[in-house]
Amino acid sequence: MFVAVTLIAVTLLVVVALLAAAAAAKLARLDGATYPQAVTRAATTFATVLTVAATVAAALATVAS
């Protein structure tokens, strides 16, 4: 059961990160950025969301133990 919940949570996190990256790329394009700049902003946003989630998970794991 724990494995299934973990997989669902990870999947949801990746979907949220992808949506944030797509929104960042769209906003960059609306701001006049070129496609490479928009992709760079999207990749940075994607990595940032995953990093923040990992940091929060590590902090929660530390508090829980």
Backbone as CSV, one residue per row, in Angstrom:
resi,resn,N_x,N_y,N_z,CA_x,CA_y,CA_z,C_x,C_y,C_z
1,MET,0.817,-1.195,0.000,0.000,0.000,0.000,0.861,1.260,0.000
2,PHE,1.933,1.236,0.824,2.822,2.395,0.917,3.496,2.687,-0.415
3,VAL,3.851,1.630,-1.142,4.511,1.812,-2.440,3.550,2.464,-3.427
4,ALA,2.310,2.050,-3.415,1.326,2.624,-4.334,1.089,4.103,-4.044
5,VAL,0.990,4.455,-2.790,0.791,5.857,-2.420,2.008,6.686,-2.809
6,THR,3.180,6.138,-2.609,4.408,6.840,-2.982,4.474,7.067,-4.483
7,LEU,4.141,6.055,-5.266,4.150,6.194,-6.725,3.128,7.219,-7.205
8,ILE,1.976,7.238,-6.595,0.958,8.227,-6.968,1.434,9.634,-6.621
9,ALA,2.049,9.786,-5.462,2.554,11.098,-5.052,3.664,11.578,-5.985
10,VAL,4.559,10.691,-6.367,5.644,11.061,-7.277,5.085,11.427,-8.647
11,THR,4.120,10.677,-9.117,3.491,10.977,-10.401,2.805,12.335,-10.372
12,LEU,2.096,12.616,-9.311,1.435,13.906,-9.164,2.451,15.040,-9.124
13,LEU,3.544,14.826,-8.443,4.594,15.842,-8.376,5.195,16.124,-9.752
14,VAL,5.438,15.090,-10.524,5.989,15.277,-11.869,4.993,16.010,-12.759
15,VAL,3.723,15.700,-12.640,2.697,16.386,-13.431,2.643,17.867,-13.050
16,VAL,2.704,18.163,-11.775,2.700,19.563,-11.327,3.943,20.287,-11.837
17,ALA,5.090,19.620,-11.795,6.324,20.226,-12.291,6.238,20.484,-13.792
18,LEU,5.657,19.559,-14.540,5.491,19.757,-15.979,4.537,20.911,-16.281
19,LEU,3.461,21.012,-15.516,2.523,22.115,-15.716,3.168,23.459,-15.392
20,ALA,3.961,23.503,-14.343,4.663,24.743,-13.998,5.667,25.109,-15.080
21,ALA,6.356,24.125,-15.627,7.316,24.378,-16.693,6.621,24.872,-17.956
22,ALA,5.485,24.279,-18.280,4.740,24.728,-19.455,4.238,26.156,-19.274
23,ALA,3.782,26.465,-18.080,3.322,27.832,-17.813,4.479,28.822,-17.887
24,ALA,5.646,28.438,-17.380,6.811,29.323,-17.449,7.226,29.555,-18.893
25,ALA,7.192,28.512,-19.700,7.551,28.665,-21.113,6.542,29.547,-21.841
26,LYS,5.274,29.359,-21.566,4.244,30.178,-22.203,4.395,31.645,-21.809
27,LEU,4.624,31.897,-20.531,4.813,33.276,-20.078,6.077,33.886,-20.683
28,ALA,7.106,33.084,-20.840,8.330,33.589,-21.462,8.085,33.965,-22.917
29,ARG,7.337,33.132,-23.618,7.031,33.438,-25.023,6.161,34.687,-25.126
30,LEU,5.203,34.844,-24.228,4.369,36.042,-24.234,5.178,37.289,-23.912
31,ASP,6.263,37.105,-23.171,7.128,38.217,-22.800,8.114,38.565,-23.920
32,GLY,8.120,37.767,-24.976,8.978,38.055,-26.115,10.266,37.264,-26.159
33,ALA,10.379,36.239,-25.356,11.597,35.434,-25.361,11.623,34.531,-26.590
34,THR,12.818,34.163,-26.997,12.951,33.227,-28.115,12.636,31.812,-27.609
35,TYR,12.510,30.866,-28.548,12.208,29.489,-28.146,13.299,28.892,-27.262
36,PRO,14.590,29.074,-27.582,15.609,28.530,-26.668,15.554,29.148,-25.267
37,GLN,15.271,30.436,-25.186,15.147,31.070,-23.873,13.931,30.524,-23.121
38,ALA,12.838,30.308,-23.838,11.634,29.773,-23.200,11.866,28.351,-22.699
39,VAL,12.574,27.558,-23.477,12.876,26.186,-23.050,13.797,26.197,-21.834
40,THR,14.749,27.117,-21.829,15.651,27.233,-20.683,14.875,27.611,-19.428
41,ARG,13.962,28.542,-19.543,13.141,28.932,-18.384,12.259,27.779,-17.929
42,ALA,11.721,27.024,-18.885,10.890,25.877,-18.528,11.708,24.815,-17.806
43,ALA,12.907,24.539,-18.305,13.763,23.539,-17.660,14.177,23.974,-16.260
44,THR,14.470,25.253,-16.122,14.839,25.775,-14.805,13.670,25.651,-13.827
45,THR,12.485,25.970,-14.295,11.290,25.859,-13.443,11.034,24.413,-13.053
46,PHE,11.153,23.500,-14.011,10.944,22.074,-13.741,11.928,21.585,-12.677
47,ALA,13.191,21.922,-12.842,14.208,21.496,-11.880,13.980,22.125,-10.513
48,THR,13.539,23.373,-10.493,13.289,24.050,-9.223,12.140,23.399,-8.460
49,VAL,11.076,23.055,-9.164,9.933,22.406,-8.499,10.358,21.065,-7.910
50,LEU,11.127,20.290,-8.660,11.582,19.002,-8.138,12.537,19.181,-6.955
51,THR,13.387,20.194,-7.008,14.323,20.450,-5.907,13.588,20.874,-4.643
52,VAL,12.610,21.743,-4.799,11.831,22.172,-3.633,11.074,20.992,-3.031
53,ALA,10.520,20.145,-3.863,9.802,18.976,-3.356,10.742,18.021,-2.620
54,ALA,11.943,17.833,-3.149,12.909,16.968,-2.477,13.344,17.563,-1.144
55,THR,13.511,18.868,-1.098,13.898,19.533,0.147,12.798,19.408,1.203
56,VAL,11.571,19.605,0.777,10.448,19.463,1.715,10.333,18.025,2.203
57,ALA,10.509,17.059,1.313,10.441,15.650,1.711,11.549,15.320,2.693
58,ALA,12.741,15.838,2.466,13.845,15.579,3.401,13.576,16.223,4.754
59,ALA,13.037,17.421,4.741,12.723,18.075,6.014,11.636,17.318,6.766
60,LEU,10.635,16.848,6.055,9.570,16.077,6.713,10.093,14.753,7.252
61,ALA,11.001,14.129,6.508,11.575,12.874,6.972,12.416,13.081,8.229
62,THR,13.097,14.213,8.301,13.902,14.527,9.475,13.008,14.781,10.694
63,VAL,11.932,15.502,10.484,11.019,15.816,11.577,10.304,14.549,12.049
64,ALA,9.950,13.678,11.122,9.181,12.484,11.463,10.017,11.472,12.238
65,SER,11.322,11.499,12.073,12.130,10.474,12.747,12.726,10.956,14.037
